[in-house]
Amino acid sequence: MSKKSLAAVMAVLALVLCGMSIYKDSRLAENADGTIVLRMAQTSSENGAIGQTMNLFADKIFKATNGRYKIETYHNGQLGGEIDTIEGCQMNTIDIAVVNQSTLGNFIREFQALDIPYLITSTKQADAVFMGSIGEEFLKKLSGVQIYGLSVWESGFRNLTNSVHPVNSLADVKGLKIRTMENKIHIAFWKEMGADATPMSWGEAYTALQQGALDGQENPSLVILTNNVAQVNKYLAVTEHAYSTVFLIMSPVTWASLGSEYQKIFMDVMKECDVSERELSRKMDAEAIGKLAEQGMNATYPDKQEFVKAGANLYAQWEAEYGDMITRIRQLGNQ
């Protein structure tokens, strides 16, 4: 390439980079009315505890900042799947995202320990883990992948549904084609239980359930209710095999742009919402199974110890890999 051609290419590249910088700055600039608009996204329903609390958080921020920050909330995957929204925060095209702990395990290996089945067995233990020092540690780990960690909310204990037959025991799981999250712990567990574990995004999974390409899925009861799973699956097994959370993450560029005054306001409001989200989640989850029954779902309660015993080999592997964290989480369950 000639020097003249090289100079022309460099000039174009400089213009592109300049344009990207202007785009990033202008997206966080004040509008004519003095507001700065931020985008907050999740992949699940607006009607669940998480969706309702997202809207509450947006309202409280608008009031607490006297209208300076207006948060627009996007639900049901309007801005893409969870990996899309994580990458959006990394690239500063999305300001705040609400993503499952399981998905973050694809970015930070240590997060996978949180998905080990039957490691967390009560909401008391869950609060001690995620509202204490362990939760803080995991939030800080996000900085290693260019994400700012805001907080952790509850999704709940995961249960199994399917369209084939009731699950009264572990034997009834064998051969069921079950959608799992794209998470190696979930996949390994259900394969060990005898199921055909199929990792898939939720947007694709619901269509597959409708068409019969999948037999079932696993999610907290409230998620099952608010995402209309009863329309495609008639059988619910209350396995409570894993406790699931969502992490609220933020673009580091957006976080830095707030400045110390507004950062404090955001964190103070978030702490208020942390409590109200958990209270609402537990209230709605307690009501969910009854509402699912009204929609025609048949609930069964298989022996959880069957699942624990069947996963013995996996637990030995996981303890070798995540031993210290497993020990710390279990200790919080014994207090």
C-alpha positions as a Python dict, from the first residue, in 0.01 Angstrom:
ca = {
    (1, 'M'): (0, 0, 0),
    (2, 'S'): (131, 346, -94),
    (3, 'K'): (191, 612, 169),
    (4, 'K'): (-91, 815, 17),
    (5, 'S'): (-336, 523, 40),
    (6, 'L'): (-226, 442, 395),
    (7, 'A'): (-281, 804, 496),
    (8, 'A'): (-632, 793, 348),
    (9, 'V'): (-717, 473, 539),
    (10, 'M'): (-588, 619, 865),
    (11, 'A'): (-793, 932, 810),
    (12, 'V'): (-1111, 728, 762),
    (13, 'L'): (-1032, 519, 1072),
    (14, 'A'): (-984, 835, 1276),
    (15, 'L'): (-1323, 964, 1163),
    (16, 'V'): (-1490, 632, 1257),
    (17, 'L'): (-1331, 629, 1601),
    (18, 'C'): (-1425, 991, 1653),
    (19, 'G'): (-1780, 909, 1554),
    (20, 'M'): (-1794, 621, 1802),
    (21, 'S'): (-1671, 852, 2078),
    (22, 'I'): (-1928, 1116, 1991),
    (23, 'Y'): (-2200, 847, 1986),
    (24, 'K'): (-2108, 726, 2333),
    (25, 'D'): (-2090, 1075, 2477),
    (26, 'S'): (-2409, 1196, 2309),
    (27, 'R'): (-2609, 893, 2424),
    (28, 'L'): (-2549, 999, 2786),
    (29, 'A'): (-2592, 1371, 2720),
    (30, 'E'): (-2878, 1579, 2858),
    (31, 'N'): (-3192, 1611, 2651),
    (32, 'A'): (-3356, 1949, 2591),
    (33, 'D'): (-3562, 1904, 2910),
    (34, 'G'): (-3247, 1834, 3116),
    (35, 'T'): (-3301, 1459, 3152),
    (36, 'I'): (-3054, 1184, 3075),
    (37, 'V'): (-3220, 866, 2949),
    (38, 'L'): (-3079, 525, 3049),
    (39, 'R'): (-3191, 187, 2916),
    (40, 'M'): (-3250, -109, 3150),
    (41, 'A'): (-3321, -455, 3005),
    (42, 'Q'): (-3424, -807, 3104),
    (43, 'T'): (-3543, -1114, 2912),
    (44, 'S'): (-3836, -1216, 3132),
    (45, 'S'): (-4188, -1084, 3194),
    (46, 'E'): (-4270, -738, 3324),
    (47, 'N'): (-4532, -895, 3552),
    (48, 'G'): (-4292, -1086, 3777),
    (49, 'A'): (-4128, -956, 4094),
    (50, 'I'): (-3813, -865, 3898),
    (51, 'G'): (-4002, -678, 3625),
    (52, 'Q'): (-4219, -490, 3874),
    (53, 'T'): (-3915, -394, 4082),
    (54, 'M'): (-3729, -274, 3772),
    (55, 'N'): (-4017, -35, 3709),
    (56, 'L'): (-4017, 68, 4076),
    (57, 'F'): (-3641, 132, 4062),
    (58, 'A'): (-3688, 352, 3753),
    (59, 'D'): (-3962, 554, 3926),
    (60, 'K'): (-3758, 599, 4243),
    (61, 'I'): (-3448, 708, 4051),
    (62, 'F'): (-3645, 966, 3858),
    (63, 'K'): (-3780, 1112, 4184),
    (64, 'A'): (-3454, 1086, 4379),
    (65, 'T'): (-3260, 1266, 4106),
    (66, 'N'): (-3532, 1529, 4058),
    (67, 'G'): (-3592, 1411, 3704),
    (68, 'R'): (-3231, 1421, 3590),
    (69, 'Y'): (-3216, 1044, 3520),
    (70, 'K'): (-3502, 873, 3341),
    (71, 'I'): (-3469, 495, 3314),
    (72, 'E'): (-3656, 323, 3032),
    (73, 'T'): (-3725, -43, 3117),
    (74, 'Y'): (-3735, -314, 2850),
    (75, 'H'): (-3879, -658, 2925),
    (76, 'N'): (-3932, -991, 2744),
    (77, 'G'): (-3599, -973, 2560),
    (78, 'Q'): (-3685, -655, 2370),
    (79, 'L'): (-3315, -565, 2359),
    (80, 'G'): (-3194, -921, 2298),
    (81, 'G'): (-3107, -1231, 2498),
    (82, 'E'): (-2908, -1224, 2821),
    (83, 'I'): (-2569, -1260, 2653),
    (84, 'D'): (-2669, -976, 2418),
    (85, 'T'): (-2749, -749, 2713),
    (86, 'I'): (-2429, -840, 2896),
    (87, 'E'): (-2228, -754, 2587),
    (88, 'G'): (-2438, -439, 2551),
    (89, 'C'): (-2322, -326, 2895),
    (90, 'Q'): (-1964, -407, 2804),
    (91, 'M'): (-1990, -203, 2483),
    (92, 'N'): (-2194, 78, 2644),
    (93, 'T'): (-2499, 32, 2419),
    (94, 'I'): (-2715, -77, 2717),
    (95, 'D'): (-2686, 97, 3052),
    (96, 'I'): (-2831, -158, 3297),
    (97, 'A'): (-2913, -526, 3246),
    (98, 'V'): (-3076, -786, 3467),
    (99, 'V'): (-2918, -1125, 3397),
    (100, 'N'): (-2930, -1470, 3553),
    (101, 'Q'): (-2630, -1587, 3755),
    (102, 'S'): (-2613, -1892, 3524),
    (103, 'T'): (-2549, -1679, 3216),
    (104, 'L'): (-2269, -1492, 3391),
    (105, 'G'): (-2102, -1830, 3443),
    (106, 'N'): (-2015, -1816, 3071),
    (107, 'F'): (-1807, -1505, 3141),
    (108, 'I'): (-1664, -1579, 3488),
    (109, 'R'): (-1602, -1941, 3582),
    (110, 'E'): (-1654, -1891, 3957),
    (111, 'F'): (-2020, -1799, 3899),
    (112, 'Q'): (-2088, -2160, 3802),
    (113, 'A'): (-2052, -2265, 4165),
    (114, 'L'): (-2372, -2076, 4247),
    (115, 'D'): (-2573, -2314, 4027),
    (116, 'I'): (-2480, -2636, 4206),
    (117, 'P'): (-2810, -2814, 4282),
    (118, 'Y'): (-2925, -2832, 4643),
    (119, 'L'): (-2634, -2618, 4761),
    (120, 'I'): (-2874, -2346, 4880),
    (121, 'T'): (-3185, -2490, 5044),
    (122, 'S'): (-3362, -2199, 5215),
    (123, 'T'): (-3431, -1830, 5162),
    (124, 'K'): (-3256, -1759, 5495),
    (125, 'Q'): (-2937, -1918, 5362),
    (126, 'A'): (-2982, -1742, 5027),
    (127, 'D'): (-3002, -1402, 5196),
    (128, 'A'): (-2690, -1476, 5401),
    (129, 'V'): (-2505, -1567, 5079),
    (130, 'F'): (-2618, -1296, 4839),
    (131, 'M'): (-2678, -1006, 5079),
    (132, 'G'): (-2352, -1068, 5259),
    (133, 'S'): (-1981, -1086, 5186),
    (134, 'I'): (-2010, -1362, 4923),
    (135, 'G'): (-2256, -1156, 4722),
    (136, 'E'): (-2020, -858, 4740),
    (137, 'E'): (-1731, -1072, 4619),
    (138, 'F'): (-1924, -1185, 4314),
    (139, 'L'): (-2031, -830, 4231),
    (140, 'K'): (-1668, -720, 4242),
    (141, 'K'): (-1562, -1007, 4013),
    (142, 'L'): (-1768, -849, 3734),
    (143, 'S'): (-1514, -570, 3695),
    (144, 'G'): (-1281, -831, 3549),
    (145, 'V'): (-1504, -858, 3241),
    (146, 'Q'): (-1572, -484, 3197),
    (147, 'I'): (-1903, -480, 3388),
    (148, 'Y'): (-2004, -285, 3697),
    (149, 'G'): (-2202, -494, 3948),
    (150, 'L'): (-2491, -309, 4112),
    (151, 'S'): (-2679, -571, 4312),
    (152, 'V'): (-2836, -917, 4330),
    (153, 'W'): (-3211, -990, 4324),
    (154, 'E'): (-3403, -1311, 4374),
    (155, 'S'): (-3547, -1528, 4099),
    (156, 'G'): (-3624, -1821, 4328),
    (157, 'F'): (-3601, -2198, 4359),
    (158, 'R'): (-3619, -2376, 4026),
    (159, 'N'): (-3876, -2647, 3950),
    (160, 'L'): (-3930, -2886, 3659),
    (161, 'T'): (-4223, -2885, 3415),
    (162, 'N'): (-4309, -3109, 3121),
    (163, 'S'): (-4588, -3204, 2881),
    (164, 'V'): (-4547, -3585, 2890),
    (165, 'H'): (-4637, -3717, 3236),
    (166, 'P'): (-4630, -3635, 3610),
    (167, 'V'): (-4288, -3658, 3777),
    (168, 'N'): (-4340, -3845, 4104),
    (169, 'S'): (-3986, -3980, 4130),
    (170, 'L'): (-3645, -3951, 3967),
    (171, 'A'): (-3733, -4241, 3733),
    (172, 'D'): (-3999, -4024, 3569),
    (173, 'V'): (-3732, -3778, 3451),
    (174, 'K'): (-3558, -4034, 3231),
    (175, 'G'): (-3578, -3953, 2861),
    (176, 'L'): (-3750, -3616, 2899),
    (177, 'K'): (-3611, -3355, 2662),
    (178, 'I'): (-3563, -3059, 2896),
    (179, 'R'): (-3457, -2708, 2807),
    (180, 'T'): (-3180, -2581, 3034),
    (181, 'M'): (-2997, -2254, 3045),
    (182, 'E'): (-2666, -2240, 2860),
    (183, 'N'): (-2479, -2343, 3173),
    (184, 'K'): (-2255, -2647, 3217),
    (185, 'I'): (-2368, -2719, 3576),
    (186, 'H'): (-2736, -2733, 3477),
    (187, 'I'): (-2660, -2945, 3170),
    (188, 'A'): (-2447, -3194, 3363),
    (189, 'F'): (-2705, -3226, 3641),
    (190, 'W'): (-3001, -3305, 3417),
    (191, 'K'): (-2800, -3548, 3206),
    (192, 'E'): (-2702, -3726, 3527),
    (193, 'M'): (-3072, -3741, 3619),
    (194, 'G'): (-3141, -3923, 3291),
    (195, 'A'): (-3292, -3635, 3097),
    (196, 'D'): (-3198, -3515, 2750),
    (197, 'A'): (-3066, -3173, 2855),
    (198, 'T'): (-3092, -2917, 2576),
    (199, 'P'): (-2933, -2575, 2636),
    (200, 'M'): (-3130, -2297, 2467),
    (201, 'S'): (-3221, -1929, 2510),
    (202, 'W'): (-3565, -1868, 2660),
    (203, 'G'): (-3699, -1696, 2347),
    (204, 'E'): (-3626, -2006, 2139),
    (205, 'A'): (-3731, -2248, 2413),
    (206, 'Y'): (-4092, -2133, 2443),
    (207, 'T'): (-4149, -2182, 2071),
    (208, 'A'): (-3988, -2528, 2092),
    (209, 'L'): (-4220, -2618, 2381),
    (210, 'Q'): (-4522, -2501, 2179),
    (211, 'Q'): (-4416, -2712, 1882),
    (212, 'G'): (-4335, -3021, 2089),
    (213, 'A'): (-3965, -3017, 2004),
    (214, 'L'): (-3901, -2995, 2380),
    (215, 'D'): (-4087, -3183, 2654),
    (216, 'G'): (-4014, -2945, 2937),
    (217, 'Q'): (-3804, -2683, 3110),
    (218, 'E'): (-3700, -2576, 3461),
    (219, 'N'): (-3752, -2239, 3625),
    (220, 'P'): (-3880, -2082, 3948),
    (221, 'S'): (-4259, -2117, 3991),
    (222, 'L'): (-4316, -1745, 3951),
    (223, 'V'): (-4122, -1740, 3623),
    (224, 'I'): (-4324, -2041, 3507),
    (225, 'L'): (-4646, -1852, 3588),
    (226, 'T'): (-4560, -1514, 3440),
    (227, 'N'): (-4416, -1665, 3122),
    (228, 'N'): (-4731, -1872, 3048),
    (229, 'V'): (-4559, -2212, 3069),
    (230, 'A'): (-4891, -2369, 3177),
    (231, 'Q'): (-5010, -2320, 2820),
    (232, 'V'): (-4747, -2563, 2691),
    (233, 'N'): (-4670, -2789, 2991),
    (234, 'K'): (-4933, -2958, 3211),
    (235, 'Y'): (-4706, -3114, 3472),
    (236, 'L'): (-4509, -2935, 3745),
    (237, 'A'): (-4263, -3117, 3972),
    (238, 'V'): (-4168, -2913, 4279),
    (239, 'T'): (-3802, -3018, 4286),
    (240, 'E'): (-3656, -2689, 4415),
    (241, 'H'): (-3325, -2819, 4283),
    (242, 'A'): (-3142, -2487, 4256),
    (243, 'Y'): (-3175, -2135, 4393),
    (244, 'S'): (-3152, -1878, 4118),
    (245, 'T'): (-3068, -1509, 4129),
    (246, 'V'): (-3036, -1226, 3882),
    (247, 'F'): (-2745, -984, 3890),
    (248, 'L'): (-2805, -621, 3809),
    (249, 'I'): (-2513, -505, 3600),
    (250, 'M'): (-2423, -169, 3453),
    (251, 'S'): (-2206, -26, 3178),
    (252, 'P'): (-1886, 98, 3347),
    (253, 'V'): (-1900, 403, 3118),
    (254, 'T'): (-2250, 487, 3239),
    (255, 'W'): (-2154, 426, 3602),
    (256, 'A'): (-1853, 657, 3575),
    (257, 'S'): (-2066, 924, 3406),
    (258, 'L'): (-2294, 946, 3712),
    (259, 'G'): (-2027, 1100, 3935),
    (260, 'S'): (-2007, 1037, 4308),
    (261, 'E'): (-2327, 1226, 4399),
    (262, 'Y'): (-2554, 1029, 4168),
    (263, 'Q'): (-2369, 702, 4224),
    (264, 'K'): (-2465, 727, 4591),
    (265, 'I'): (-2827, 797, 4501),
    (266, 'F'): (-2838, 498, 4266),
    (267, 'M'): (-2694, 266, 4531),
    (268, 'D'): (-2924, 397, 4807),
    (269, 'V'): (-3230, 341, 4587),
    (270, 'M'): (-3101, -1, 4486),
    (271, 'K'): (-3069, -107, 4851),
    (272, 'E'): (-3434, -16, 4906),
    (273, 'C'): (-3535, -218, 4602),
    (274, 'D'): (-3322, -516, 4711),
    (275, 'V'): (-3552, -566, 5010),
    (276, 'S'): (-3881, -498, 4834),
    (277, 'E'): (-3792, -729, 4542),
    (278, 'R'): (-3727, -1021, 4775),
    (279, 'E'): (-4046, -958, 4971),
    (280, 'L'): (-4252, -941, 4654),
    (281, 'S'): (-4077, -1243, 4500),
    (282, 'R'): (-4154, -1463, 4799),
    (283, 'K'): (-4514, -1349, 4823),
    (284, 'M'): (-4575, -1411, 4453),
    (285, 'D'): (-4387, -1742, 4454),
    (286, 'A'): (-4601, -1871, 4742),
    (287, 'E'): (-4911, -1793, 4537),
    (288, 'A'): (-4775, -1919, 4204),
    (289, 'I'): (-4835, -2294, 4242),
    (290, 'G'): (-5201, -2236, 4329),
    (291, 'K'): (-5244, -2009, 4028),
    (292, 'L'): (-5073, -2264, 3803),
    (293, 'A'): (-5316, -2528, 3931),
    (294, 'E'): (-5603, -2295, 3834),
    (295, 'Q'): (-5454, -2287, 3484),
    (296, 'G'): (-5464, -2667, 3464),
    (297, 'M'): (-5118, -2763, 3589),
    (298, 'N'): (-5079, -3077, 3796),
    (299, 'A'): (-4820, -3038, 4076),
    (300, 'T'): (-4622, -3327, 4226),
    (301, 'Y'): (-4360, -3335, 4503),
    (302, 'P'): (-4088, -3594, 4430),
    (303, 'D'): (-3833, -3688, 4697),
    (304, 'K'): (-3543, -3443, 4662),
    (305, 'Q'): (-3298, -3687, 4821),
    (306, 'E'): (-3334, -3914, 4518),
    (307, 'F'): (-3192, -3634, 4304),
    (308, 'V'): (-2913, -3559, 4551),
    (309, 'K'): (-2805, -3924, 4566),
    (310, 'A'): (-2815, -3956, 4187),
    (311, 'G'): (-2580, -3659, 4157),
    (312, 'A'): (-2317, -3793, 4401),
    (313, 'N'): (-2046, -3827, 4135),
    (314, 'L'): (-2109, -3474, 4012),
    (315, 'Y'): (-2089, -3330, 4365),
    (316, 'A'): (-1748, -3492, 4409),
    (317, 'Q'): (-1627, -3325, 4087),
    (318, 'W'): (-1774, -2988, 4183),
    (319, 'E'): (-1620, -2997, 4530),
    (320, 'A'): (-1280, -3056, 4373),
    (321, 'E'): (-1330, -2754, 4148),
    (322, 'Y'): (-1520, -2511, 4373),
    (323, 'G'): (-1443, -2658, 4716),
    (324, 'D'): (-1380, -2340, 4916),
    (325, 'M'): (-1690, -2161, 4789),
    (326, 'I'): (-1910, -2468, 4841),
    (327, 'T'): (-1787, -2495, 5199),
    (328, 'R'): (-1855, -2127, 5271),
    (329, 'I'): (-2206, -2143, 5125),
    (330, 'R'): (-2291, -2463, 5313),
    (331, 'Q'): (-2169, -2313, 5640),
    (332, 'L'): (-2418, -2027, 5598),
    (333, 'G'): (-2692, -2286, 5571),
    (334, 'N'): (-2598, -2435, 5908),
    (335, 'Q'): (-2623, -2112, 6107),
}
